[in-house]
Amino acid sequence: MQKNRLGTFFYGLAPLLILCAHVGASGSSACDDELRHYTVHGFASGHFFDRLQEGKDEVTKATLMELAQLKARAPQWGKEKEKLRTTYLGLAAQEDSDLSSRILYLCEALKIVWTCNEALRLADLCHKHVQELQDPREKVSVAHYGLFRLNVELSEPGYDLHQKLVAVPHLISLLEDLKEATKSMQSSCDMALPPFGNFFHEDCIPQAQVCALLAVAYGGKILAGEDAEGSVSHSIYNNRLEAIDLYKQGLEGTTTPAQRKYYHAQIVNLVQGLGRMPALFAADRDEYRALQQKNALALARIYKDEGNKAQADVLRAYLAYKAALAYTYAEKKEQALKFVESVLATPRVASENGLFVDGLKVRAEHLKLELTAPEKILAFECDHLNVFWKE
């Protein structure tokens, strides 16, 4: 009898517990849903202010309603725009508010006016929020958005890390978050990335790309003079090794032709990067030199085949130059020079394509000098500054 009463009590209590759990989570889940939409699409949904108001106190609700009305007037300048931004920043500074809401407030403020301090604050909040998330795709989205708003270019030709050293610790934190979150992801399709930012190439292996970016970001610490113990150099070196290993594994699996070409190219580039750290590279030089030659040769054959199929002179010249570069990295001098001559023999073309071919011929001649008369390179570059200054 007592057992039946106890069972009846728990059956009656269960719906109440479920209801309480739902009510307790509803305030943050609405904001989490909105943040999820924001980081995937790059803009707020049509329910933005309604969702942000859920679970908030009356003062915050009134503030958000005022913001909604102010934003609806689409202020472009003056006091209204500044009021909009200041109010967002005030809400973001409320430390007792949930992280999702604070991130969203800062995102909106940064869209009005970007400032370094607010971007760094957003990066900190994104890093903190990633630790609370369970879904790797959500972790990637939040960390990626924090990186995007830091507005640092980590790849050539727009590399500007040396100008934004203050962001280095934040870059590293978010990239380390991405490195952990992308462990099981084999392609960029696994990441559900938004249509902004350029951290991931469509054919990359996500974690390998993160490792390559981390090598660049840790380089910022060396620029700032923070490698007294050599630990930063080891971080750079080890991340490059990890990226190389991931691309090697990728080539052993099923890939598309575009992925294979990209993997070969990344291995060659990453080994080149290792060569800029002679003290660490000495013990592994022969192994990775052979690896570079192998992948560069595979890359050269790909460009050679593509060039044979190309119909236009301009495209054939471009692919011949790429093949010449790849044969150079493969240490196949004769083949490289053969394709250099093919570029130099390309007929002059009218219009913008002609200017492109002219520049290509200058680079081909430069490569020829590297292979046959390196002592003449400096003078050649001085004579063609209009080409080399663009790099």
N, C-alpha and C positions, 0 to 999 in steps of 0.2 A: 504494500500500500504506500509506504513511504517512498519506495523507488519510483512508483508511478507518479506521485506528486512532484518528485524531483525532476522527472523527465518532462512533465507538463510545464514546470517552471522554466526549464531551459528552452523548450520549444517556443514558449511565449516570449522569452528574452531575446532569442536569436534575431527576429525581425527588427527589434529595437536597436540591437547592437549594430546590425547592418546599416540601419538608417543613420545612426550616430556616426558611423564610419564614413558614410557618404557625405553627410553634412560637414564633418570635420575636414574632409578632403576637398570639398567643392570649391572653397575659396582659392586654393592653390592650383587645382587642376584646370580651372578656367584660364588662369594666367599661363600655366604650362602649355595648354593647347595653343594659346595665342603666340607664345614664344616659339613654339614648334612651327607654326605657320610663318612667323616672321623670319626665322633663320633658314627655312626652306625656300621661301619665295622672295624675301628681301623687302617686303612691305607688310603693313598691317592689314588684317582682314576687315571685313565690313562690320564685325562684332567687336572691334578693338576696345572701345571705351566701355561697352556693356560688360565684356568679360573682365576688364580690369576692375570694375566696380564691385564684382562679386566678392563677398567676404570682407570688404573694407569698412572702416568706420565712416560715420556720417560726414565728417569734415573732409576726408579724402574723396568720398563720393561726390560731394559738392564741387571740390576742386577739379575732379575729372570731368564732371558735366560742363564746367566752365571752359575747360580745355577743349572739349569736343565742339562747343559753340565757337570758340575762338579759332580753332583749326578749320572749321567749316567755312569761315570767311576767307580762308587761304591768304593770310597776311604774307606779303613778299618783302616788306622792309619796315623800318621804323619801330615804334614803341610796341605795337602788337606782336611783332615777330620776336622781339627781345623778351617780352612778357611770357610768350609761349615757351621759349627756351629756358628762361629762368625758373618757371614753374616746374618744368620737367626735371631740371637739375635739383630743385628743392625736394621733389618727391623721391628722386633717386638717392638722395642723401639720408633718407629715413631708414636707419639700420634695422629697425624692428619690422620692416616690410619684407615680404618674401622676395627671394632672389630673382625670380622670373620677372616680377613687376619692375624691380629696380633696373634690371638689364633693359627692359623695354623702354623705360623712361629715358635712360641714357642713349639708347639707339635713336629715339626720336629727337633728342637734343642734338646729337651729332649730325643728324640729317639736316638740321637747320643751319648749324655752324660747326664745322669740325675744329676741335682744339686738341692739342696733344694731351693735356692733363685729363680731359674727359675720356679720351681714347684709352689712356692707360688705366683709368678707373674701370672702364668697361672690360678691358682685358682681365683685370683682377677678378671682377665679378663672374665673368664667363669661366675662368679657371676654377673658381670656387664652386660654381654651379655644376660643372662637369663631374666633380667628385661626388655629387649627390645623385647623378643619373645612372641608370642601369643599362639602357639600350645603347649599344655602340654607335648606331646611326645618329641618335640624339646627341651623344657626346661629340661626334664629329661635327654635326651642324652647329652646335653652340661654340665649340673651340674655333671652328672655321670662321664664324661670324666675328668673334673677337679678333682674330688675325686680320680679317678684311678691314675692320674699322681702325686698326693700328696704322694702316696706310703706309706700310713699308714694302719696298720692292726688293725682293731677294734674288731675282734672276737677271741675267744680262738681257738686253743692253741697258735697262733702266735701273740697275743696281744702285741703291742709295742708302745702304745700311750704315755706311761711314758717316752719313749726315744725321742719323737717327739712333745714335748709340743708347740714348735714354730708354729706348723701347726694348733693348736686347733681353733683359730678364723676363719681360712679359712675353716676348716672342718665344723664348726657350720653354717657358712654362706651358704655353698653349700648344707648341709643337710636340712637347713630351706627352701632353694629353692625347694628341692625335696619334702619336706613335703607338700608344697603348690601345687606343680605340680601334685602330685599323689592322690589328694583328691578324684577324681572320678574313680580311677583305682582299680579294684577288684582283679586282678591277675598279675603276672609278664608278662603274654602274652600281656597285654595292653601297655607295656612299650617300646617294640622294642629295647631291650638292646643289646649291642654288645657282641661278644663272648670273653669278657675279664672282669676282675674285679669280685669280689665275694661278693658284698654288698647285693645282693638279692637272697634268696633261691627260687627255682622254684615254691614252693608251698605256698609262703608267701602272705600276703596282703601287697602290696607295702608301703602304708602310715604307717602301723603298724611296718613294718621293719625299716622304716626311724626313727620312734619315738624311737625304741629300740636303734638304732645307735646313735641318738641324746643324749640319756641318757648316753651312753658311752663317747661321745665327750664332753659333759658338765662336765663329771667326770674329764677330763683333766684340767679344770679350778680349780677344788678342789686340784688336784695334784700340781698345780702351786700356791696354796694359795690365790685364788681369791674369796673366799666365805664368806667374812666378814659379809655381810648382810643376808646371807642365801638364796639369790635369786637363786643361781646356784643349790643348793640342791632342791629347789622347782621345778626348770626346769627339773631336773633329775626325780624327783618323778612324776611330771605331765605328762611327756612324757611316762613314764612306764604305768601310768594309762590309757592314751590315747591308747597305744598299746594294753593293755588288753581289753579295751572296744571294739576296732575294731575286735579283734579276737573273742570276745563273740558274736558280731553281725554276724561275718562270720559263726559261728557255727549254727546260727539260719536260715541261708540261704541254698541254694543248693551248695553242695561241693562234691569233689571227696574223696574217702577214704584216699588218701595221704594227701590232704589238711586238712581233719579233724584231722588226726594224728598230723600233723605239728601244727595246731592251738592249740590243747590240750597241746602239749609239750611247746609251746611258752608261754601260760598262766601260766603253772607251773613254768617255768624259770623266767618269769617276776615277779610273786608274790614272788619268792625266792629273787629276787633283791630288792623288796620293803622292805623285812625283814631286809636288811642291813642298813636301814635308820630308826631306832627305834623311833626317836623323831617325825618324820612325820607319821610313820606307826601306832602309838599307837591307834588313833581313829578308824582306818579302819581294825584293825588286825583281828577281828572275821569274818567280811564279807569276806575278801580275803583269810583267812585260809580255810573257807568253800568252796570258789571258787577253791582254789588249790586242796583240797581233791576231789572235784567233777571231775575236769579235769584229775587229776592223776589217779583216779579210772577208768575213761573212757579209758585212755591211757593204763593202766595195762591190761584191758580186750582185747584191740586190740592186744597187744603183746602176751597175752595168746592164743588168737585165731590163730594168725600167727604161734606160736610155735607148736600148735596142728597139723597144716598142714605141717610143715617143715619135710623134709625127712632126712636131714643130721644132725648128732650129733652136729657138730660145730655150725650150724645155730640154732638148738634148744637150745643149751647152751647160745648163745648170746641173743636170744629172752627171755629166762628165766631170764637172768641177767637184761635185760631192764624191764621186768615185775616186778622183785623184787624191782628195784629202784622206779618204778611208785607206787607200793603198799606202799613203805616206805613214799613217799611224800603224799600218800592218808591216812597215819597213820593207815594202816592195817598191824600191825606187824606180825601176824600169817601167813597171806598170803605171805608176803615178805620173811619170813624165809623158808617157804615151797619151794619157787622158788630158794632161795639161795642154799638149799640142793640139788635141782635138778641140779644146775650148778656144785656143788662140786662132784656130782655122775657121771659126764660125763666121759666116758672112755678116757684114754690117746690116742692121735692120733699121728701118725708119721708125719714127714715133718713140714713145716711152720705152718700148722693148729694146730699142737701139741703145738707149742710155744704160739700161740694165746689163746688156751684153758688154758694153764698154767697161762697166765696173767689174764685171765678171772676168774679163780679160786681164784687167789690172791685178786682180787677186790671183789669177792663174799664173801670171808672170812672177808675182811675189812668191808663190809656192815653188815655182821653178828655181828661183834664186835660193830659197831655203835648202833645196836639194842639191844644187850645183855650185853656188857661189854665195854662201851666207855672209861673206864680208861686204857684199854690195847691198844688203837689205836696207840698212839705215838710209843711204842716199836715195834708194828707190822710194822708200816711204816718204821722205821729204819732198820728192818730186810729185807725189800723188796724195798730198794731204787731204784733198777734197774727198777722196775715197776712204782713207783710213781714219779720218776724224769722225766719220759717221758710225764707227763701231762702238 
